[in-house]
Amino acid sequence: MLHHLTKSELKRSLARQKEVLNQDGIVFHTFWKGKITEKKRGLLFVYYQKEQLKKILKHHFDVLELEIFSADEKNDSIYAVLRKN
C-alpha cells in the first residue's frame, strides 16, 4: 500500500522499516510505474519511474533487485527486493 503515501511519507516509512528490520533483513515492495500522482475516490496514488525509485530506496537499503513487471497491464509495476545495510 506504499503507493498511497506521499513521497515524503514513503521516505519516513522506509526509514522506520530499516529501524525495525533485523540486520541483513530483506523486504519486498511493489509500486505502480508511471510519472503521475493522482487521486481516485479520495485515495492518493503515487507512481514512480525505476530510476527515481532507486534513488529513494538506496538511501535506506541495499537494492538487490528493482525490476518492472506486469500486474494489471503490461509493464505497469515495479518490484523492489531490498536488504538492510
Rosetta blueprint (number, residue, H / E / L):
1 M L
2 L H
3 H H
4 H H
5 L L
6 T L
7 K H
8 S H
9 E H
10 L H
11 K H
12 R H
13 S H
14 L H
15 A H
16 R H
17 Q H
18 K H
19 E H
20 V H
21 L L
22 N L
23 Q L
24 D L
25 G L
26 I E
27 V E
28 F E
29 H E
30 T E
31 F E
32 W E
33 K E
34 G L
35 K L
36 I L
37 T E
38 E E
39 K E
40 K E
41 R L
42 G L
43 L E
44 L E
45 F E
46 V E
47 Y L
48 Y E
49 Q L
50 K H
51 E H
52 Q H
53 L H
54 K H
55 K H
56 I H
57 L H
58 K L
59 H L
60 H L
61 F E
62 D E
63 V E
64 L E
65 E E
66 L E
67 E E
68 I E
69 F E
70 S L
71 A L
72 D L
73 E L
74 K L
75 N L
76 D L
77 S E
78 I E
79 Y E
80 A E
81 V E
82 L E
83 R E
84 K E
85 N L
